[in-house]
């Protein structure tokens, strides 16, 4: 079940979200998320599947959607930025705002779907 957080800057009000784990499949070379909560008919013919998550890269200062596990064959990956290789964060409490650089992110909302 995916979970997520919305993080908002305490100075400028800019918001971003981190979320995951999302089950995905690969079809025609493209990664797509399964329909939630029940896969659709289109979701059933796929080549590979696994989990992805959306995390924050502290160096690039962006949210990245990365693969963290593949099912066949079973492989697990550290959630790392595909550009700089930095470990992605899902907890942004007291991280400097990527927009204004003056404020800090605070958790505004949390959910599980």
TIMIGU-161002 format. One record per residue: z, x, y of N, C-alpha, C, CB in turn; residue in one letter. Coordinates in steps of 0.02 Angstrom, whole numbers, m for minus. Atoms other than C-alpha are relative to their C-alpha. Glycine has a CB too. Example, Ala and Ser with C-alpha at 12.3 -4.5 7.8 and 13.67 -1.06 7.14 Angstrom:
BEGIN
       nz       nx       ny      caz      cax      cay       cz       cx       cy      cbz      cbx      cby   aa
        0       45      m59      390      615     m225        0       45       60       62      m50        1    a
       m3      m42      m59      357      684      m53       37      m39       55      m71       20       23    s
//
This chain:
BEGIN
       nz       nx       ny      caz      cax      cay       cz       cx       cy      cbz      cbx      cby   aa
        0       41      m59        0        0        0        0       44       62       60      m47        0    x
        1      m40      m61      m49       74      168       58      m16       46      m65      m11       37    x
      m51        8      m51       83      101      299      m28       32       64       68       33      m21    x
       24      m29      m62       60      144      481       51       m1       55      m62      m36       23    x
      m42       m4      m59      140      187      646      m43        1       62       46       61       m2    x
       31       m7      m66       90      165      827       47       42       41      m15      m70       33    x
      m38      m48      m42      146      307      940      m24       m7       71       m8       73      m26    x
       17       11      m70      152      281     1128       35       52       44       19      m72       23    x
      m28      m50      m46      178      410     1266       50      m34       47      m57       34       40    x
      m51       28      m43      337      379     1365      m14       12       74       67       29      m18    x
       18      m12      m70      250      438     1526      m62      m39       21      m12       74       10    x
       63       31      m21       71      374     1530      m18      m63      m39      m56       50       m7    x
       13       60       38       75      236     1398      m57        5      m50      m15      m55       46    x
       54      m11       49      m67      311     1293       27      m10      m70      m31       71        8    x
      m22       13       69      m56      252     1111      m51       25      m51       11      m75       m9    x
       41      m19       58     m122      320      946       36      m25      m62      m13       77       m2    x
      m32       22       61      m90      273      766      m11       50      m56      m26      m69      m22    x
        8      m36       63      m61      364      603        7      m52      m55       54       59       m8    x
       m3       51       52      m88      269      441      m26       29      m66      m41      m61       20    x
       25      m18       67     m120      284      255       53      m17      m50      m18       75       m3    x
       57      m24       38     m137      297      109      m47      m58      m13       23       33      m65    x
       52       50       10     m301      203       97      m40       18      m61      m45       m6       63    x
       42      m13       59     m392      187      m69      m73       m5       22       16      m51      m58    x
       70       m1      m19     m575      231      m49      m44        9      m62      m14       56       51    x
       51      m15       51     m734      243     m151      m59       34       36      m23      m65      m38    x
       60      m33      m26     m893      344     m128      m60      m34      m31        0       78      m13    x
       61       33       23    m1058      252     m140      m57       23       44        8      m79        2    x
       58      m26      m37    m1228      322      m90       19       57       47      m34      m56       40    x
      m20      m58      m40    m1140      478      m25       47      m16       57      m59       34       26    x
      m44       19      m55    m1031      380       97       69      m22      m25      m32      m56       41    x
      m68       21       17     m842      360       89       16      m66       36       51       55       19    x
      m17       66      m28     m786      179      114       68      m21      m28      m54      m52      m16    x
      m64       27       24     m615       97      103      m11      m62      m41       47      m15       60    x
        2       61       39     m588      m33      m31       23      m58       44       45        7      m63    x
      m23       60      m34     m569     m210       34       73      m10      m18      m43      m64      m20    x
      m72        7       11     m386     m255       50       19      m74        3       41       40       51    x
      m35      m34       55     m293     m321      m46      m39        0      m65       67      m32      m11    x
       38        5       62     m424     m366     m178      m70       27       11       m2      m73      m25    x
       68      m27       m9     m584     m263     m199      m53      m54       m5      m13       53      m52    x
       56       47        1     m744     m358     m163      m49       21      m56      m37       m2       69    x
       51      m17       50     m894     m362     m282      m36       64       20      m50      m58       m9    x
       35      m60      m23     m978     m229     m174       41       63      m13      m16       m6       75    x
      m44      m57       11     m827     m116     m199       m1       25      m73       70      m17       19    x
       m7      m15       71     m845     m117     m389      m49       51      m28       m6      m63      m38    x
       47      m50       23     m998       m5     m409        5       62       44      m73      m27        0    x
      m10      m60      m40     m945      165     m348       m4       62      m45       67       m2       36    x
        7      m64       35     m964      348     m396       68       33      m10      m47       46       37    x
      m64      m33        3     m790      416     m357       49      m39       44       m5       74       23    x
      m49       33      m42     m628      357     m281       61       44        8       20      m68      m31    x
      m60      m38      m14     m463      419     m212       39      m32       56      m17       72       17    x
      m40       22      m58     m343      406      m65      m15       43       61       75        3      m17    x
        7      m36      m64     m364      452      118       57      m21       45      m69      m13       33    x
      m49       20      m50     m248      449      267      m22       23       69       69       28      m17    x
       13      m18      m69     m257      457      456       61       36       27      m17      m63       44    x
      m55      m40      m26     m150      597      526      m20       34       66       22       53      m51    x
       10      m30      m66     m131      688      693       m3       76       m7       57      m20       49    x
        6      m73       m1     m194      867      713       32       26       64      m75       22       m6    x
      m33      m25      m60      m75      956      833      m41       51       39       67       30      m18    x
       42      m49      m35     m205     1089      874      m59      m33       34      m25       53      m49    x
       58       35      m28     m359      979      901       22      m60       44      m47      m25      m56    x
      m30       56      m37     m245      840      970      m40      m65      m10        4       16       74    x
       38       59       18     m344      705      878       24      m28      m66      m76       16       m4    x
      m14       31       64     m320      581      737      m60       16      m46       11      m78        7    x
       51      m17       49     m416      636      581       10      m43      m62        3       75      m18    x
       m1       37       63     m459      531      427      m21       48      m54      m46      m64        3    x
       15      m51       50     m449      649      278       17      m25      m71       39       64       15    x
      m12       14       71     m455      637       88       61       41      m22      m62       17      m44    x
      m60      m34       26     m286      678        8        4        0      m76       62      m31       29    x
        1        1       74     m325      635     m175      m66      m30      m23       60      m40      m28    x
       58       29       35     m474      605     m288       23      m15      m71      m62       49        0    x
      m24       23       64     m455      514     m453      m36       30      m61       m5      m73       m4    x
       37      m25       59     m593      580     m568      m46       57       20      m41      m57      m31    x
      m62      m23       32     m564      721     m597       57       m1       50       m9       70      m30    x
      m59        6      m43     m387      710     m529       10       64       41       64      m14      m43    x
      m12      m55      m46     m366      822     m375       42      m25       57      m68       30       26    x
      m39       17      m59     m239      821     m235      m11       54       53       75       m7      m16    x
       13      m46      m56     m263      900      m63       55       m8       52      m69      m14       30    x
      m45        4      m58     m148      942       81      m38      m34       56       26       71       22    x
       32       33      m57     m185      831      230       m8       51       56       42      m62       24    x
       14      m52      m49     m268      960      342      m62      m18       40       m8       69      m34    x
       56       13      m45     m388      952      489      m64       32      m28       15       27       71    x
       63      m26       26     m570      973      436      m33       48       50      m48      m58      m14    x
       28      m46      m50     m605     1072      597       38       66        1        2      m32       70    x
      m39      m61      m10     m461     1196      619       45       18      m60       43       m7       61    x
      m41      m14       58     m367     1181      453       75      m12        9      m10       69      m22    x
      m71       13      m15     m200     1136      536       25      m59      m42       10      m14       76    x
      m31       55       38      m82     1025      434        7      m61       46       69       22      m28    x
       m4       62      m39      m93      844      492       71      m29       m1      m50      m51      m26    x
      m66       30       m7       63      754      553       m6      m76       m4       33       21       66    x
       m2       72       m3      109      573      521       60      m24       40        2      m29      m71    x
      m57       16      m43      273      577      619      m10       37       66       68       21      m34    x
       14      m30      m66      236      606      804       59       m6       48      m61      m33       31    x
      m59        6      m43      412      573      871       12       65       37       62      m21      m41    x
      m13      m57      m44      439      692     1019      m55       54        0       65       32      m19    x
       58      m45       m6      265      773     1005      m31      m13       68      m53      m12      m59    x
       31        8      m66      182      806     1174      m61      m44       m3      m18       69       29    x
       57       46       m6       57      674     1228      m65       39        4        8      m46       61    x
       65      m33        1     m123      726     1192      m43      m19       60      m37      m16      m64    x
       39       21      m59     m185      635     1348       27       30       64       m1      m77        5    x
      m28      m24      m64      m66      675     1492       34       68       m6       49      m51       27    x
      m34      m63       11       25      824     1415       70        4       30      m41       55       29    x
      m66       m1      m31      184      777     1509       52      m39      m40       m5      m29       70    x
      m47       42       37      262      640     1404        3       18      m73      m20      m72        7    x
       m9      m10       72      315      630     1224      m16      m66      m35       73       23      m17    x
       13       60       40      258      509     1089       65      m27      m28      m50       15      m56    x
      m56       36       29      385      380     1034      m29      m55      m45       48      m31       56    x
       23       52       45      368      258      890        7      m68       34       39        1      m67    x
        1       67      m30      317       87      958        1      m54      m53      m61       m8       45    x
        4       50       53      279       m5      797      m11       34      m67      m57      m51       14    x
        8      m25       69      280       18      608      m19      m60      m43       65       35      m27    x
       20       55       43      196      m87      474      m17       24      m70      m60      m37       29    x
       23      m12       68      155      m97      290      m44      m59      m19       60       10      m51    x
       45       56       18        7     m197      225      m16        1      m74      m63        2       40    x
//
